[in-house]
Amino acid sequence: MESKCENCIIRQYNALRAMSRDELKKVTAAKISKKIEKGAVLFEEGEKLDGVFCVRNGVSKLSKLSANGKDQIIKLASKGEVMGQRSVIAEECTNLSAVAVSDMEVCFIPKEVISDTLNSNPNFAIEVLRHMAHDLKEADDVIVNMSQKTVKQRMAEAFLYLKNNYGEDEQGFLLLTLSREDYANVVGTATESCIRIISEFKKKGFITTSGKKIKITKERALQDLAQSS
């Protein structure tokens, strides 16, 4: 794994791009690079974080536990994203849990480095605010989708999102493989309902499956469904 932040292109995707070379060298000296296996927990809801996680490779699901004990996946964090910054900056317990949905490489940056740079570098502070504002916008979109779109529409959107953001393998299957339970937690429904909808999509020829893997075969039909009123 590349060890020097000042030479890492991943920082171009997050607020670290606003740091000076000297500040990046301090991050390099303080951070810890980790390999995380699929299914491993990076942090849990209610935990006090001592730093942030910068994703170098792989994908993590960020979820919140509802009152009835069901997980709601809020977003998927992938290459370049920083997890835990809101909790660290606000000095609050984290509001979400993070679990790897694929093998990951992450860099853990202690909160002291983040706090010191926020106090000394206004450009970094502005970049952090921009990224946090973007996260809030995404959360707003999730709320609107949950209240105004049907489960079938949200499922269609989920498949299209995975294709557009993570791509397909050589056989045309979605590169990022989620469990049926994860799909259910993304769209906000029971796992049984999710399985029924996937079966219905298969019968209509929208998708084909091979085990957990899913291939979109009628993208236009899914787009029309997702956008229908």
Backbone as CSV, one residue per row, in Angstrom:
resi,resn,N_x,N_y,N_z,CA_x,CA_y,CA_z,C_x,C_y,C_z
1,MET,0.837,-1.199,0.000,0.000,0.000,0.000,0.875,1.254,0.000
2,GLU,0.485,2.238,-0.816,1.196,3.516,-0.863,1.120,4.177,0.495
3,SER,2.283,4.644,1.017,2.313,5.122,2.396,2.295,6.640,2.536
4,LYS,2.637,7.371,1.474,2.764,8.820,1.604,1.541,9.540,1.043
5,CYS,0.857,10.296,1.921,-0.354,11.024,1.509,-0.040,12.058,0.430
6,GLU,1.132,12.676,0.504,1.479,13.727,-0.457,1.636,13.181,-1.876
7,ASN,1.815,11.846,-2.009,1.953,11.224,-3.329,0.718,10.425,-3.734
8,CYS,-0.326,10.465,-2.919,-1.508,9.632,-3.132,-2.580,10.405,-3.902
9,ILE,-3.038,9.830,-5.019,-4.048,10.526,-5.836,-5.437,10.456,-5.210
10,ILE,-5.637,9.557,-4.253,-6.950,9.402,-3.616,-7.400,10.703,-2.950
11,ARG,-6.443,11.487,-2.441,-6.826,12.713,-1.725,-7.504,13.729,-2.637
12,GLN,-7.359,13.582,-3.953,-8.022,14.506,-4.871,-9.551,14.388,-4.795
13,TYR,-10.036,13.268,-4.221,-11.475,13.031,-4.115,-12.071,13.563,-2.807
14,ASN,-11.248,14.066,-1.905,-11.783,14.516,-0.616,-11.101,15.803,-0.147
15,ALA,-11.384,16.202,1.075,-10.915,17.487,1.590,-9.402,17.552,1.774
16,LEU,-8.729,16.408,1.788,-7.276,16.415,1.970,-6.548,17.121,0.835
17,ARG,-7.226,17.325,-0.301,-6.595,18.023,-1.420,-6.286,19.478,-1.082
18,ALA,-6.926,20.015,-0.043,-6.696,21.408,0.353,-5.536,21.552,1.335
19,MET,-4.927,20.423,1.714,-3.788,20.480,2.644,-2.507,20.828,1.905
20,SER,-1.615,21.510,2.609,-0.290,21.802,2.048,0.569,20.539,2.103
21,ARG,1.699,20.566,1.409,2.585,19.393,1.411,3.082,19.084,2.816
22,ASP,3.412,20.118,3.592,3.873,19.898,4.968,2.777,19.281,5.832
23,GLU,1.534,19.744,5.622,0.412,19.184,6.385,0.179,17.725,6.006
24,LEU,0.318,17.413,4.718,0.154,16.035,4.274,1.243,15.130,4.844
25,LYS,2.436,15.675,4.998,3.524,14.894,5.603,3.201,14.553,7.063
26,LYS,2.530,15.481,7.759,2.117,15.213,9.141,1.058,14.115,9.186
27,VAL,0.159,14.131,8.194,-0.843,13.077,8.112,-0.166,11.729,7.865
28,THR,0.785,11.716,6.949,1.527,10.496,6.639,2.184,9.914,7.884
29,ALA,2.775,10.796,8.693,3.485,10.353,9.895,2.538,9.796,10.955
30,ALA,1.283,10.290,10.944,0.347,9.924,12.016,-0.623,8.804,11.640
31,LYS,-0.893,8.629,10.345,-1.955,7.703,9.933,-1.525,6.243,10.024
32,ILE,-2.542,5.382,10.032,-2.310,3.937,10.048,-3.046,3.325,8.857
33,SER,-2.337,2.622,7.998,-2.962,1.957,6.854,-3.433,0.569,7.265
34,LYS,-4.658,0.235,6.871,-5.241,-1.038,7.282,-5.878,-1.754,6.105
35,LYS,-5.857,-3.075,6.129,-6.630,-3.891,5.200,-7.816,-4.459,5.973
36,ILE,-9.008,-4.251,5.429,-10.237,-4.670,6.090,-10.908,-5.755,5.251
37,GLU,-11.243,-6.874,5.869,-11.887,-7.966,5.138,-13.380,-7.708,4.983
38,LYS,-13.941,-8.220,3.914,-15.379,-8.119,3.671,-16.147,-8.616,4.890
39,GLY,-17.132,-7.823,5.326,-17.947,-8.194,6.481,-17.450,-7.647,7.801
40,ALA,-16.228,-7.114,7.820,-15.661,-6.580,9.064,-16.279,-5.217,9.403
41,VAL,-16.398,-4.938,10.694,-16.954,-3.669,11.173,-15.828,-2.657,11.353
42,LEU,-15.973,-1.477,10.725,-14.990,-0.412,10.912,-15.320,0.401,12.160
43,PHE,-16.593,0.734,12.325,-17.054,1.354,13.574,-18.553,1.142,13.702
44,GLU,-19.042,1.254,14.939,-20.450,1.005,15.207,-21.160,2.276,15.647
45,GLU,-22.451,2.345,15.376,-23.279,3.475,15.791,-23.167,3.675,17.300
46,GLY,-22.954,4.924,17.719,-22.817,5.233,19.138,-21.389,5.199,19.650
47,GLU,-20.453,4.809,18.765,-19.038,4.726,19.153,-18.380,6.104,19.105
48,LYS,-17.459,6.342,20.007,-16.668,7.578,19.998,-15.431,7.329,19.141
49,LEU,-15.295,8.091,18.052,-14.190,7.863,17.121,-12.980,8.720,17.482
50,ASP,-11.810,8.110,17.355,-10.556,8.819,17.625,-9.914,9.333,16.339
51,GLY,-10.636,9.203,15.221,-10.099,9.656,13.945,-11.057,9.330,12.826
52,VAL,-10.618,9.562,11.589,-11.450,9.313,10.411,-10.813,8.232,9.544
53,PHE,-11.635,7.638,8.677,-11.177,6.590,7.779,-11.252,7.097,6.336
54,CYS,-10.133,7.107,5.654,-10.087,7.469,4.244,-10.029,6.174,3.431
55,VAL,-11.001,5.989,2.541,-11.101,4.752,1.761,-10.157,4.811,0.566
56,ARG,-9.215,3.875,0.522,-8.293,3.781,-0.610,-8.828,2.820,-1.670
57,ASN,-9.438,1.748,-1.212,-10.016,0.743,-2.115,-11.155,0.037,-1.413
58,GLY,-12.117,-0.473,-2.217,-13.224,-1.210,-1.639,-14.410,-0.324,-1.294
59,VAL,-15.438,-0.949,-0.705,-16.700,-0.266,-0.417,-17.190,-0.633,0.979
60,SER,-17.712,0.375,1.673,-18.310,0.165,2.989,-19.757,0.637,2.965
61,LYS,-20.616,-0.054,3.677,-21.998,0.422,3.833,-22.101,1.192,5.149
62,LEU,-22.747,2.356,5.082,-22.990,3.177,6.256,-24.473,3.051,6.583
63,SER,-24.794,2.558,7.763,-26.183,2.264,8.094,-26.547,2.749,9.490
64,LYS,-27.870,2.897,9.690,-28.397,3.319,10.985,-29.452,2.323,11.440
65,LEU,-29.426,1.982,12.710,-30.371,1.031,13.279,-31.657,1.759,13.655
66,SER,-32.789,1.252,13.168,-34.078,1.876,13.470,-34.600,1.373,14.817
67,ALA,-35.704,1.967,15.272,-36.279,1.605,16.570,-36.726,0.155,16.613
68,ASN,-37.115,-0.405,15.439,-37.568,-1.805,15.408,-36.423,-2.788,15.167
69,GLY,-35.188,-2.279,15.242,-34.023,-3.158,15.123,-33.589,-3.495,13.721
70,LYS,-34.102,-2.757,12.736,-33.742,-3.013,11.331,-32.730,-1.982,10.861
71,ASP,-31.725,-2.449,10.115,-30.716,-1.550,9.556,-31.268,-0.828,8.326
72,GLN,-30.978,0.463,8.235,-31.256,1.220,7.016,-29.926,1.687,6.455
73,ILE,-29.573,1.225,5.268,-28.313,1.651,4.660,-28.503,3.059,4.105
74,ILE,-27.721,3.991,4.608,-27.830,5.404,4.231,-27.044,5.684,2.954
75,LYS,-25.860,5.096,2.858,-25.040,5.296,1.654,-23.951,4.242,1.582
76,LEU,-23.329,4.154,0.419,-22.155,3.311,0.223,-20.953,4.227,0.056
77,ALA,-19.919,3.997,0.851,-18.705,4.813,0.786,-17.625,4.043,0.036
78,SER,-17.069,4.663,-0.997,-16.069,3.993,-1.822,-14.805,4.842,-1.938
79,LYS,-13.970,4.496,-2.885,-12.641,5.089,-3.035,-12.663,6.614,-2.921
80,GLY,-11.816,7.139,-2.036,-11.666,8.582,-1.877,-12.527,9.197,-0.797
81,GLU,-13.552,8.480,-0.342,-14.447,9.058,0.656,-13.853,8.936,2.051
82,VAL,-14.221,9.914,2.887,-13.752,9.943,4.274,-14.934,9.649,5.189
83,MET,-14.796,8.642,6.024,-15.872,8.251,6.924,-15.557,8.694,8.359
84,GLY,-16.580,9.206,9.025,-16.439,9.566,10.428,-16.077,11.005,10.695
85,GLN,-15.951,11.836,9.641,-15.482,13.205,9.871,-16.503,14.055,10.626
86,ARG,-17.797,13.831,10.378,-18.813,14.621,11.076,-18.758,14.360,12.578
87,SER,-18.619,13.094,12.947,-18.540,12.715,14.357,-17.302,13.297,15.026
88,VAL,-16.173,13.235,14.319,-14.909,13.733,14.872,-14.940,15.246,15.046
89,ILE,-15.450,15.963,14.031,-15.467,17.424,14.092,-16.449,17.919,15.152
90,ALA,-17.615,17.268,15.249,-18.625,17.676,16.222,-18.322,17.145,17.624
91,GLU,-17.334,16.251,17.715,-16.979,15.600,18.980,-18.194,14.899,19.586
92,GLU,-18.890,14.166,18.728,-20.064,13.404,19.139,-19.860,11.935,18.789
93,CYS,-20.646,11.082,19.427,-20.619,9.669,19.053,-21.157,9.531,17.634
94,THR,-20.623,8.569,16.909,-21.029,8.425,15.514,-22.494,8.029,15.397
95,ASN,-23.149,8.575,14.384,-24.575,8.357,14.169,-24.848,7.134,13.295
96,LEU,-23.785,6.581,12.697,-23.922,5.468,11.765,-22.923,4.366,12.080
97,SER,-23.183,3.192,11.554,-22.224,2.088,11.588,-21.604,1.926,10.207
98,ALA,-20.373,1.435,10.161,-19.692,1.191,8.884,-19.207,-0.256,8.838
99,VAL,-19.650,-0.985,7.794,-19.261,-2.383,7.612,-18.782,-2.573,6.178
100,ALA,-17.674,-3.272,6.002,-17.123,-3.502,4.664,-18.012,-4.462,3.878
101,VAL,-18.404,-4.061,2.651,-19.172,-4.964,1.784,-18.271,-5.590,0.717
102,SER,-16.996,-5.222,0.755,-15.976,-5.876,-0.064,-14.667,-5.748,0.716
103,ASP,-13.635,-6.441,0.290,-12.331,-6.239,0.909,-11.912,-4.785,0.694
104,MET,-11.324,-4.175,1.714,-11.014,-2.749,1.656,-9.574,-2.452,2.062
105,GLU,-9.085,-1.311,1.600,-7.865,-0.697,2.112,-8.250,0.691,2.590
106,VAL,-7.963,0.989,3.843,-8.298,2.293,4.408,-7.095,2.868,5.138
107,CYS,-7.106,4.193,5.282,-6.111,4.867,6.104,-6.834,5.532,7.273
108,PHE,-6.427,5.207,8.482,-7.012,5.816,9.675,-6.178,7.030,10.066
109,ILE,-6.825,8.210,10.104,-6.134,9.465,10.419,-6.603,9.958,11.785
110,PRO,-5.723,10.067,12.772,-6.112,10.502,14.112,-6.775,11.879,14.100
111,LYS,-7.731,12.071,14.994,-8.517,13.306,14.989,-7.676,14.543,15.302
112,GLU,-6.565,14.377,16.040,-5.719,15.534,16.374,-5.164,16.185,15.105
113,VAL,-4.800,15.365,14.135,-4.268,15.885,12.875,-5.345,16.671,12.129
114,ILE,-6.571,16.120,12.113,-7.684,16.793,11.440,-8.003,18.109,12.144
115,SER,-8.102,18.079,13.464,-8.452,19.280,14.238,-7.403,20.372,14.081
116,ASP,-6.132,20.006,14.157,-5.050,20.994,14.028,-5.085,21.662,12.654
117,THR,-5.336,20.863,11.608,-5.365,21.426,10.257,-6.595,22.305,10.054
118,LEU,-7.732,21.928,10.630,-8.935,22.759,10.560,-8.689,24.139,11.166
119,ASN,-7.944,24.178,12.261,-7.672,25.435,12.963,-6.658,26.307,12.242
120,SER,-5.783,25.683,11.447,-4.694,26.444,10.832,-4.861,26.681,9.328
121,ASN,-5.750,25.928,8.694,-5.894,26.007,7.236,-7.368,26.225,6.865
122,PRO,-7.771,27.477,6.619,-9.178,27.757,6.285,-9.645,27.079,5.000
123,ASN,-8.752,26.876,4.033,-9.141,26.191,2.792,-9.550,24.742,3.054
124,PHE,-8.832,24.109,3.977,-9.192,22.737,4.368,-10.548,22.723,5.065
125,ALA,-10.771,23.697,5.938,-12.050,23.788,6.651,-13.208,23.955,5.664
126,ILE,-13.023,24.772,4.644,-14.067,24.986,3.636,-14.332,23.698,2.859
127,GLU,-13.264,22.981,2.505,-13.439,21.721,1.775,-14.198,20.693,2.611
128,VAL,-13.887,20.631,3.903,-14.603,19.713,4.788,-16.084,20.075,4.823
129,LEU,-16.385,21.378,4.936,-17.782,21.828,4.951,-18.497,21.460,3.651
130,ARG,-17.806,21.602,2.519,-18.399,21.260,1.224,-18.778,19.781,1.165
131,HIS,-17.890,18.930,1.640,-18.162,17.503,1.603,-19.275,17.116,2.574
132,MET,-19.313,17.763,3.730,-20.386,17.490,4.684,-21.728,17.972,4.140
133,ALA,-21.719,19.113,3.437,-22.946,19.630,2.815,-23.441,18.669,1.736
134,HIS,-22.498,18.083,0.980,-22.868,17.103,-0.047,-23.519,15.880,0.586
135,ASP,-22.964,15.431,1.725,-23.546,14.287,2.435,-24.967,14.597,2.898
136,LEU,-25.198,15.831,3.360,-26.539,16.228,3.793,-27.517,16.229,2.617
137,LYS,-27.036,16.679,1.463,-27.882,16.668,0.258,-28.269,15.234,-0.103
138,GLU,-27.311,14.331,-0.037,-27.605,12.929,-0.334,-28.623,12.370,0.648
139,ALA,-28.488,12.754,1.936,-29.436,12.298,2.952,-30.832,12.836,2.665
140,ASP,-30.917,14.096,2.200,-32.213,14.673,1.817,-32.847,13.866,0.687
141,ASP,-32.029,13.489,-0.295,-32.534,12.715,-1.439,-33.069,11.350,-0.984
142,VAL,-32.379,10.736,-0.020,-32.829,9.444,0.509,-34.196,9.597,1.164
143,ILE,-34.360,10.661,1.949,-35.643,10.893,2.634,-36.772,11.065,1.625
144,VAL,-36.543,11.861,0.578,-37.561,12.097,-0.448,-37.909,10.795,-1.165
145,ASN,-36.893,10.016,-1.535,-37.127,8.744,-2.227,-37.948,7.783,-1.376
146,MET,-37.619,7.723,-0.074,-38.307,6.799,0.825,-39.778,7.170,0.971
147,SER,-40.073,8.477,0.914,-41.444,8.922,1.153,-42.286,9.004,-0.120
148,GLN,-41.650,9.182,-1.278,-42.409,9.446,-2.494,-42.326,8.349,-3.557
149,LYS,-41.396,7.415,-3.416,-41.259,6.362,-4.433,-41.604,4.999,-3.846
150,THR,-42.100,4.137,-4.721,-42.457,2.785,-4.286,-41.189,1.958,-4.080
151,VAL,-41.353,0.818,-3.421,-40.216,-0.077,-3.194,-39.642,-0.557,-4.529
152,LYS,-40.519,-0.854,-5.504,-40.051,-1.310,-6.820,-39.234,-0.221,-7.516
153,GLN,-39.673,1.022,-7.412,-38.922,2.131,-8.003,-37.554,2.270,-7.338
154,ARG,-37.528,2.153,-6.017,-36.256,2.289,-5.291,-35.319,1.130,-5.620
155,MET,-35.883,-0.061,-5.832,-35.054,-1.206,-6.206,-34.451,-0.996,-7.591
156,ALA,-35.270,-0.495,-8.525,-34.757,-0.203,-9.868,-33.630,0.822,-9.786
157,GLU,-33.831,1.860,-8.974,-32.803,2.889,-8.804,-31.525,2.306,-8.214
158,ALA,-31.675,1.380,-7.272,-30.502,0.768,-6.635,-29.650,0.017,-7.653
159,PHE,-30.292,-0.775,-8.518,-29.548,-1.515,-9.548,-28.832,-0.553,-10.499
160,LEU,-29.526,0.497,-10.921,-28.938,1.477,-11.842,-27.782,2.221,-11.176
161,TYR,-27.943,2.546,-9.903,-26.885,3.238,-9.154,-25.620,2.366,-9.092
162,LEU,-25.796,1.098,-8.795,-24.638,0.199,-8.688,-23.930,0.051,-10.028
163,LYS,-24.705,-0.007,-11.113,-24.087,-0.112,-12.436,-23.319,1.168,-12.776
164,ASN,-23.951,2.324,-12.562,-23.346,3.600,-12.955,-22.138,3.974,-12.103
165,ASN,-22.131,3.551,-10.836,-21.065,3.964,-9.921,-19.960,2.924,-9.740
166,TYR,-20.294,1.645,-9.938,-19.295,0.606,-9.672,-19.015,-0.289,-10.882
167,GLY,-19.858,-0.173,-11.936,-19.570,-0.885,-13.166,-19.980,-2.346,-13.172
168,GLU,-19.553,-3.034,-14.234,-19.908,-4.437,-14.452,-18.650,-5.261,-14.714
169,ASP,-18.762,-6.578,-14.477,-17.624,-7.448,-14.769,-17.662,-7.872,-16.246
170,GLU,-16.768,-8.771,-16.648,-16.662,-9.164,-18.057,-17.920,-9.872,-18.567
171,GLN,-18.689,-10.483,-17.641,-19.921,-11.169,-18.033,-21.149,-10.244,-17.965
172,GLY,-20.924,-8.995,-17.553,-22.030,-8.039,-17.487,-22.745,-7.984,-16.151
173,PHE,-22.255,-8.751,-15.166,-22.863,-8.703,-13.833,-22.350,-7.472,-13.071
174,LEU,-23.205,-6.946,-12.184,-22.793,-5.803,-11.368,-21.529,-6.148,-10.600
175,LEU,-20.551,-5.258,-10.664,-19.252,-5.527,-10.064,-19.334,-5.610,-8.540
176,LEU,-20.162,-4.748,-7.954,-20.349,-4.777,-6.506,-21.517,-5.708,-6.185
177,THR,-21.228,-6.797,-5.476,-22.257,-7.780,-5.140,-22.779,-7.537,-3.731
178,LEU,-24.069,-7.255,-3.632,-24.707,-7.075,-2.330,-25.584,-8.279,-2.022
179,SER,-25.781,-8.565,-0.750,-26.706,-9.621,-0.350,-28.142,-9.127,-0.529
180,ARG,-29.086,-10.057,-0.549,-30.495,-9.665,-0.650,-30.890,-8.823,0.561
181,GLU,-30.330,-9.134,1.716,-30.619,-8.346,2.925,-30.108,-6.914,2.770
182,ASP,-28.922,-6.758,2.167,-28.386,-5.412,1.939,-29.263,-4.622,0.982
183,TYR,-29.721,-5.272,-0.090,-30.630,-4.587,-1.011,-31.884,-4.123,-0.270
184,ALA,-32.419,-5.002,0.575,-33.613,-4.657,1.348,-33.344,-3.460,2.257
185,ASN,-32.153,-3.422,2.850,-31.801,-2.327,3.755,-31.495,-1.032,3.010
186,VAL,-31.124,-1.132,1.742,-30.922,0.059,0.921,-32.261,0.708,0.584
187,VAL,-33.221,-0.112,0.174,-34.504,0.433,-0.306,-35.548,0.555,0.796
188,GLY,-35.256,0.020,1.981,-36.163,0.164,3.105,-37.363,-0.757,3.050
189,THR,-37.100,-2.070,2.928,-38.189,-3.044,2.907,-37.720,-4.324,3.580
190,ALA,-38.627,-5.274,3.737,-38.268,-6.571,4.307,-37.495,-7.390,3.281
191,THR,-36.613,-8.256,3.759,-35.821,-9.092,2.850,-36.723,-9.944,1.968
192,GLU,-37.838,-10.443,2.536,-38.765,-11.275,1.769,-39.361,-10.479,0.599
193,SER,-39.719,-9.217,0.852,-40.270,-8.367,-0.210,-39.235,-8.100,-1.291
194,CYS,-37.988,-7.887,-0.860,-36.892,-7.665,-1.804,-36.716,-8.869,-2.722
195,ILE,-36.748,-10.066,-2.152,-36.582,-11.295,-2.938,-37.727,-11.431,-3.948
196,ARG,-38.957,-11.090,-3.532,-40.113,-11.169,-4.442,-39.963,-10.190,-5.612
197,ILE,-39.475,-8.982,-5.317,-39.318,-7.970,-6.372,-38.228,-8.396,-7.355
198,ILE,-37.127,-8.932,-6.846,-36.065,-9.422,-7.723,-36.595,-10.539,-8.617
199,SER,-37.407,-11.433,-8.051,-38.011,-12.512,-8.840,-38.931,-11.948,-9.917
200,GLU,-39.703,-10.903,-9.563,-40.593,-10.258,-10.536,-39.800,-9.596,-11.653
201,PHE,-38.696,-8.920,-11.283,-37.832,-8.268,-12.284,-37.235,-9.309,-13.229
202,LYS,-36.899,-10.482,-12.688,-36.356,-11.553,-13.531,-37.411,-12.046,-14.524
203,LYS,-38.635,-12.242,-14.054,-39.714,-12.727,-14.920,-40.001,-11.741,-16.049
204,LYS,-39.853,-10.444,-15.762,-40.096,-9.414,-16.775,-38.894,-9.219,-17.702
205,GLY,-37.790,-9.884,-17.368,-36.598,-9.776,-18.202,-35.760,-8.547,-17.940
206,PHE,-36.047,-7.828,-16.841,-35.259,-6.639,-16.509,-33.835,-7.015,-16.097
207,ILE,-33.712,-8.144,-15.394,-32.421,-8.592,-14.859,-32.302,-10.107,-15.013
208,THR,-31.065,-10.602,-14.899,-30.820,-12.030,-14.722,-29.909,-12.180,-13.513
209,THR,-29.924,-13.358,-12.914,-29.114,-13.570,-11.714,-28.284,-14.839,-11.833
210,SER,-27.210,-14.873,-11.063,-26.387,-16.068,-10.903,-25.900,-16.078,-9.466
211,GLY,-26.608,-16.826,-8.606,-26.327,-16.749,-7.181,-26.695,-15.363,-6.673
212,LYS,-25.764,-14.701,-5.993,-25.999,-13.344,-5.503,-25.777,-12.287,-6.583
213,LYS,-25.135,-12.695,-7.681,-24.785,-11.736,-8.727,-25.988,-11.365,-9.584
214,ILE,-26.038,-10.097,-9.991,-27.170,-9.582,-10.771,-26.654,-8.895,-12.034
215,LYS,-27.329,-9.173,-13.156,-27.004,-8.534,-14.437,-28.235,-7.765,-14.927
216,ILE,-28.045,-6.502,-15.277,-29.128,-5.702,-15.839,-29.240,-6.020,-17.334
217,THR,-30.410,-6.491,-17.753,-30.596,-6.860,-19.155,-31.508,-5.890,-19.908
218,LYS,-32.333,-5.145,-19.175,-33.189,-4.122,-19.786,-33.060,-2.823,-18.992
219,GLU,-31.955,-2.126,-19.264,-31.671,-0.903,-18.504,-32.743,0.162,-18.716
220,ARG,-33.213,0.295,-19.940,-34.215,1.318,-20.232,-35.502,1.074,-19.449
221,ALA,-35.888,-0.183,-19.327,-37.100,-0.525,-18.590,-36.965,-0.159,-17.111
222,LEU,-35.780,-0.402,-16.549,-35.535,-0.021,-15.153,-35.551,1.494,-14.992
223,GLN,-34.984,2.209,-15.965,-34.997,3.672,-15.920,-36.428,4.207,-15.973
224,ASP,-37.243,3.633,-16.858,-38.636,4.072,-16.983,-39.401,3.815,-15.680
225,LEU,-39.144,2.665,-15.060,-39.801,2.325,-13.797,-39.375,3.296,-12.697
226,ALA,-38.068,3.554,-12.612,-37.541,4.436,-11.555,-38.085,5.851,-11.670
227,GLN,-38.345,6.286,-12.912,-38.771,7.666,-13.142,-40.274,7.821,-13.272
228,SER,-41.011,6.719,-13.213,-42.465,6.792,-13.364,-43.109,7.475,-12.177
229,SER,-44.246,8.099,-12.390,-44.942,8.801,-11.306,-46.230,8.075,-10.931
